[in-house]
């Protein structure tokens, strides 16, 4: 556990002076500000504007995560993946430390986006009809739905390349948009790229008293399966790296 905590702290230190923190702050602030200015001009209701904001955020999440993971992996490529070279435990610990740090940063970015939107709706749009708890629930839905994307795209970056990860991120965003329509009814729970946008939509339905179907068990099973497969690959890769170092 101490080693894992040290790895997480090391990841924070490595990314401190890179573009990654700026992306986590700038993207949500810019997105919320642009939409707030648009809704101020159009005079849309707060709940409609918030729904649109969360939908756009959920659509963009897969590509943004792929971009963040590509930036993170580029740091390792510059160091020739030295932090991964420590046997199977080293590969696994380093990988999940990166995931955890990026997931926490993603949660903070969602809070910045939703928080700035809530402040703008109150003071810029002069509409405080929605309770703070609802904003927090929407933020939680967006973040929880995005968690599985980080290990997926970090794996794609390490196993294949940054271009593959970002290309799949674009495809996931397009697929998430399609699954938001009637095409996604009944199947969206089994496709992780749609979780953020659909969870926020279900939270909105629950808030309006229309009934919601979250399906947390399905998310958990799929997430555990994906994480197990990725962990097995990194364990195998770590054993190969360890054997190679011993042979040298």
C-alpha positions as CSV (number, residue, x, y, z in Angstrom):
1,X,0.0,0.0,0.0
2,X,2.8,2.4,0.8
3,X,4.4,1.7,-2.5
4,X,1.2,2.3,-4.3
5,X,0.7,5.7,-2.5
6,X,4.3,6.7,-3.4
7,X,3.6,5.8,-7.0
8,X,0.4,8.0,-7.0
9,X,2.4,10.9,-5.4
10,X,5.0,10.4,-8.1
11,X,2.4,10.5,-10.8
12,X,1.1,13.8,-9.4
13,X,4.6,15.2,-9.3
14,X,5.4,14.2,-12.9
15,X,2.2,15.8,-14.3
16,X,2.4,18.9,-12.2
17,X,4.3,21.0,-14.8
18,X,2.7,19.5,-17.9
19,X,-0.4,20.4,-19.9
20,X,-2.5,17.7,-18.1
21,X,-3.6,19.9,-15.2
22,X,-4.4,22.8,-17.5
23,X,-6.6,20.5,-19.6
24,X,-8.5,19.4,-16.5
25,X,-9.1,23.0,-15.5
26,X,-9.4,24.7,-18.9
27,X,-11.7,22.4,-20.7
28,X,-14.6,22.3,-18.2
29,X,-14.3,26.0,-17.5
30,X,-14.4,26.9,-21.2
31,X,-17.2,24.5,-21.9
32,X,-19.4,25.8,-19.2
33,X,-18.7,29.4,-20.0
34,X,-19.5,29.1,-23.7
35,X,-22.8,27.3,-22.9
36,X,-23.7,29.8,-20.2
37,X,-23.2,32.7,-22.6
38,X,-25.3,31.0,-25.2
39,X,-28.2,30.2,-22.8
40,X,-28.1,33.7,-21.5
41,X,-28.7,35.0,-25.0
42,X,-31.3,32.3,-25.8
43,X,-33.2,32.5,-22.5
44,X,-33.4,28.7,-22.0
45,X,-34.6,27.2,-18.7
46,X,-31.9,26.1,-16.3
47,X,-32.8,22.5,-16.2
48,X,-32.8,22.3,-20.0
49,X,-29.4,24.0,-20.2
50,X,-28.0,21.8,-17.5
51,X,-29.3,18.7,-19.3
52,X,-27.7,19.8,-22.6
53,X,-24.4,20.6,-20.8
54,X,-24.2,17.2,-19.2
55,X,-25.1,15.5,-22.5
56,X,-22.3,17.3,-24.3
57,X,-19.9,16.5,-21.5
58,X,-20.9,12.8,-21.6
59,X,-20.4,12.8,-25.4
60,X,-17.0,14.4,-25.2
61,X,-15.8,12.3,-22.3
62,X,-14.4,9.3,-24.3
63,X,-12.3,11.5,-26.6
64,X,-11.1,13.7,-23.8
65,X,-10.1,10.7,-21.7
66,X,-8.2,9.3,-24.7
67,X,-6.5,12.7,-25.2
68,X,-5.5,12.8,-21.5
69,X,-4.2,9.3,-21.5
70,X,-2.2,10.0,-24.6
71,X,-0.5,12.9,-22.9
72,X,0.2,10.8,-19.8
73,X,1.6,8.0,-21.9
74,X,3.8,10.4,-23.8
75,X,5.6,11.2,-20.5
76,X,6.4,7.5,-20.1
77,X,7.6,7.2,-23.7
78,X,10.0,10.1,-23.1
79,X,11.4,8.1,-20.1
80,X,11.4,4.8,-22.1
81,X,8.8,3.4,-19.7
82,X,11.3,3.1,-16.8
83,X,8.6,3.3,-14.1
84,X,7.0,0.1,-15.6
85,X,10.2,-1.9,-15.4
86,X,10.0,-3.6,-12.1
87,X,8.5,-7.0,-12.6
88,X,4.8,-7.9,-12.8
89,X,4.0,-6.0,-9.5
90,X,5.8,-2.9,-10.9
91,X,3.8,-2.9,-14.1
92,X,0.5,-3.4,-12.3
93,X,1.1,-0.9,-9.5
94,X,2.3,1.7,-12.0
95,X,-0.6,1.2,-14.3
96,X,-3.3,1.4,-11.6
97,X,-1.6,4.3,-9.9
98,X,-1.8,6.2,-13.2
99,X,-5.5,5.3,-13.5
100,X,-6.3,6.4,-10.0
101,X,-4.6,9.7,-10.3
102,X,-6.3,10.4,-13.7
103,X,-9.7,9.3,-12.3
104,X,-9.4,11.7,-9.4
105,X,-8.3,14.5,-11.7
106,X,-11.3,13.7,-13.9
107,X,-13.6,13.9,-10.9
108,X,-12.2,17.3,-10.0
109,X,-12.6,18.5,-13.6
110,X,-16.3,17.4,-13.6
111,X,-16.8,19.3,-10.3
112,X,-15.2,22.4,-11.8
113,X,-17.4,22.1,-14.9
114,X,-20.7,21.5,-13.0
115,X,-19.7,23.9,-10.2
116,X,-19.0,26.8,-12.6
117,X,-22.2,26.0,-14.5
118,X,-24.2,26.1,-11.2
119,X,-22.6,29.4,-10.3
120,X,-23.3,30.8,-13.7
121,X,-26.9,29.6,-13.6
122,X,-27.4,31.4,-10.3
123,X,-25.6,34.7,-11.0
124,X,-25.3,35.0,-14.8
125,X,-28.7,33.5,-15.8
126,X,-30.2,34.6,-12.5
127,X,-31.9,31.3,-11.9
128,X,-31.4,29.3,-8.8
129,X,-34.4,26.9,-9.1
130,X,-32.3,23.7,-9.0
131,X,-31.0,22.4,-5.7
132,X,-27.3,22.0,-5.1
133,X,-27.8,18.2,-4.5
134,X,-29.1,17.8,-8.0
135,X,-25.9,19.4,-9.5
136,X,-23.8,17.0,-7.3
137,X,-25.8,14.0,-8.5
138,X,-25.3,15.0,-12.1
139,X,-21.6,15.4,-11.5
140,X,-21.4,12.0,-9.8
141,X,-23.2,10.4,-12.7
142,X,-20.8,11.9,-15.3
143,X,-17.7,10.9,-13.3
144,X,-18.8,7.4,-12.3
145,X,-19.7,6.6,-15.9
146,X,-16.3,7.7,-17.1
147,X,-14.1,5.7,-14.7
148,X,-13.8,2.6,-16.9
149,X,-12.6,4.7,-19.8
150,X,-9.2,5.5,-18.1
151,X,-7.9,1.9,-17.8
152,X,-9.2,1.2,-21.3
153,X,-7.4,4.1,-23.0
154,X,-4.2,3.7,-20.9
155,X,-4.1,0.1,-22.0
156,X,-4.7,1.1,-25.7
157,X,-1.9,3.7,-25.4
158,X,0.6,1.2,-23.9
159,X,-0.4,-1.8,-26.0
160,X,-0.9,-0.1,-29.3
161,X,-0.4,3.7,-29.8
162,X,-1.7,7.1,-29.0
163,X,-3.4,7.4,-32.4
164,X,-5.2,4.1,-31.9
165,X,-6.5,5.3,-28.5
166,X,-7.6,8.7,-29.8
167,X,-9.2,7.1,-32.9
168,X,-11.2,4.8,-30.7
169,X,-12.1,7.7,-28.5
170,X,-13.7,9.5,-31.4
171,X,-15.6,6.4,-32.4
172,X,-16.8,6.0,-28.8
173,X,-18.1,9.6,-28.7
174,X,-20.0,9.0,-31.9
175,X,-21.4,5.8,-30.6
176,X,-22.4,7.4,-27.4
177,X,-24.4,10.0,-29.4
178,X,-26.2,7.2,-31.2
179,X,-27.0,5.3,-28.0
180,X,-28.5,8.4,-26.6
181,X,-31.3,8.0,-29.1
182,X,-33.9,5.2,-29.3
183,X,-31.2,2.9,-30.8
184,X,-29.6,2.7,-27.3
185,X,-32.7,1.5,-25.4
186,X,-32.0,-1.8,-23.7
187,X,-28.3,-2.1,-24.8
188,X,-26.6,1.0,-23.6
189,X,-25.8,-0.5,-20.2
190,X,-23.5,-3.0,-21.9
191,X,-21.5,-0.4,-23.8
192,X,-19.2,1.6,-21.4
193,X,-18.8,4.6,-23.7
194,X,-22.4,5.5,-23.2
195,X,-22.4,5.3,-19.4
196,X,-21.7,8.9,-18.6
197,X,-24.3,10.4,-20.9
198,X,-27.0,7.9,-20.1
199,X,-26.4,8.0,-16.3
200,X,-26.8,11.7,-16.3
201,X,-30.0,11.3,-18.3
202,X,-31.3,8.7,-15.8
203,X,-30.5,11.0,-12.9
204,X,-32.5,13.8,-14.6
205,X,-35.4,11.4,-15.2
206,X,-35.3,10.4,-11.5
207,X,-35.3,14.1,-10.5
208,X,-38.4,14.8,-12.6
209,X,-40.1,11.7,-11.1
210,X,-40.2,9.8,-14.4
211,X,-38.6,6.7,-13.1
212,X,-35.0,5.6,-13.8
213,X,-33.2,2.4,-14.5
214,X,-29.5,2.6,-13.5
215,X,-28.4,-1.0,-13.7
216,X,-25.5,-0.6,-11.3
217,X,-24.9,-4.4,-11.2
218,X,-24.2,-4.5,-14.9
219,X,-21.7,-1.7,-14.7
220,X,-19.9,-3.4,-11.9
221,X,-19.7,-6.8,-13.6
222,X,-18.4,-5.3,-16.9
223,X,-15.9,-3.0,-15.1
224,X,-14.6,-5.9,-13.1
225,X,-14.2,-8.0,-16.2
226,X,-12.4,-5.3,-18.2
227,X,-10.1,-4.5,-15.2
228,X,-9.3,-8.2,-14.8
229,X,-8.4,-8.7,-18.4
230,X,-6.2,-5.6,-18.4
231,X,-4.5,-6.7,-15.2
232,X,-3.8,-10.1,-16.6
233,X,-2.1,-8.6,-19.6
234,X,0.0,-6.3,-17.5
235,X,1.0,-9.2,-15.3
236,X,2.1,-11.2,-18.3
237,X,3.9,-8.2,-19.8
238,X,5.6,-7.6,-16.5
239,X,6.8,-11.2,-16.2
240,X,8.2,-10.9,-19.7
241,X,10.0,-7.7,-18.9
242,X,11.4,-9.2,-15.7
243,X,12.6,-12.3,-17.5
244,X,14.3,-10.1,-20.1
245,X,16.1,-8.0,-17.5
246,X,17.3,-11.2,-15.7
247,X,18.6,-12.6,-19.0
248,X,20.6,-9.5,-19.6
